[in-house]
Amino acid sequence: MERSGRSAHIEEAVIPGMEVPLWEQMLSPGNLSGALRRVEANRGAPGADQMTTAELRPWLREHWSEVREALDAGGYRPLPVRRVVIPKPGGGQRLLGVPSCLDRLIQQAIAQVLTPIFDPEFSGSSFGFRPGRSAHQAVKVARRCIEDGLKWVVDVDLERFFDLVQFDVLMARVARKVTDRKVLKLIRAYLEAGVMVDGIVSATVEGTPQGSPLSPILSNIMLDDLDRELWARGHRFVRYADDVRVFVRSKRAAHRVLDSVTDVVERRLKLKVNQEKSSVRHAREATLLGFGFYFSRSGVKIRVDPKALKRLKDRLRELTSRRWSVSMPCRIDKLNKYTTGWMAYFALADLSHRLRELDKWLHRRMRQIRWKEWKRYSARRRNLRQLGIPDRSAREWAASSKGYWRIAGSAVLQRALPGDHWDDLGLRTLSYTWHRLKQTA
């Protein structure tokens, strides 16, 4: 990538301490290099142009000078995002926008220069998509609020937040701290880039594409006014992106807060509160980011939302389906990766008793798979004998016409394929993974 006869490779470093305009900071080699590494690490599906993240770096070496010239001249036009619809865990659909890899790179570069401008002044009660902050911190703060006697929780559901943000309202908030017109124009171009559905491009007049590198910082900029209003009124609250919880002492106060927050959101931010999904609940019934709370003699404890446990079980059911024809090592690898990720997120909660039950259920699912793999009478009898089952019992069970689930729960198969058998094959139990993560947390 050459520009004006000089090397303009993204991999070059920027000179430390240089005072440069925001536009130049955004397009500096150092900032672009970091953005490129982030895009490559996140991978993701191709956008409207079908370019993959693996193809991006070679493409940039050949074409970056042209892109940079178009950006500087104000003639760069982002491609429309490719619309992807995914089901929500609780029902309904979530609309995601997948930008092209090049646009992801530029958006990531913009986000990286906007973050140090806006993030330091964001509320301490905002935790979503911010450096050094996490969902676990949000849940711990929520527990502290409940421990302090704020046992009524106002759940404010922002209806289709990412789809309904008005461009003028959002850009006015960005322009409070960003005066570089070229940067503002480029952000606006991304908001108005349009959406491609089945090859047809539609214009966008509101919303910020959920799934783009810019949407997290833009959502926090948009909702910072709500944070400031709640803080000014003396409320204790937690916000993670568009997930808002306010903690108060009484049910009556909670209903008043819900009404006042709705007024701020709809009048000032020009957004909409979903009245059906917004609620006032006692802390023992409230949830936040997949977690819930319960009261014990030693204080407020964190539990896993039953809906999250159901999703865990549903996914394990898919990974242990007898209809999924895959080798046992491959299946165990998929199971271990999924359960490790799930446990890493939910290690904050008390799960030990529930996980022991799930381990028994998972081992029974695995025994079903093994029984189907053996298929024939001769293979079942032979394998049972090799696993220490007496010949008479082996013959009897090999000839059994009972269903897979019933046989998987039988004493004979539990003896032939105990927990140690799956341990030796490398399957990590949920209990083991959870305890190991708790020890290292």
Buried (B, 14 or more C-beta within 10 A) or exposed (E): BEBEEEEBBBBEEBEEEEEEEBBBBBBBBBBBBBBBBBBBEEEBEBBBBEBEBEEBBEBBEEEBBEBBEEBBEEEBEBBBBBBBEEEEEEEEEBBBBBBBBBBBBBBBBBBBBBBEBBBEEBBEBBBBBBEEBBBBBBBBBBBBBBBEEBBBBBBBBBBBBBBBBBBEBBBEBBBEEBEBEBBBEBBBBBBBBBBBBEEEBEEBEBBBBBBBBBBBBBBBBBBBBBBBBBBEEEBBBBBBBBBBBBBBEEEEBBBEBBEBBBEBBEEEBBBBBEEEEBBBBEBBEBBBBBBBBEEEEEEBEBBBBEEBBEBBEEBBEEBBBEEEEEEBEEBBBBBBEBBBEBBBBBBBBBBEEBBEEBBBBBBBBBBBBBBEBBEEEEEBBBBBBEBEBEEEBBBBBBEBEEEBEEBBBBEBBBEBBEBEBBEEEEBBBBBBBBBBBBEEE
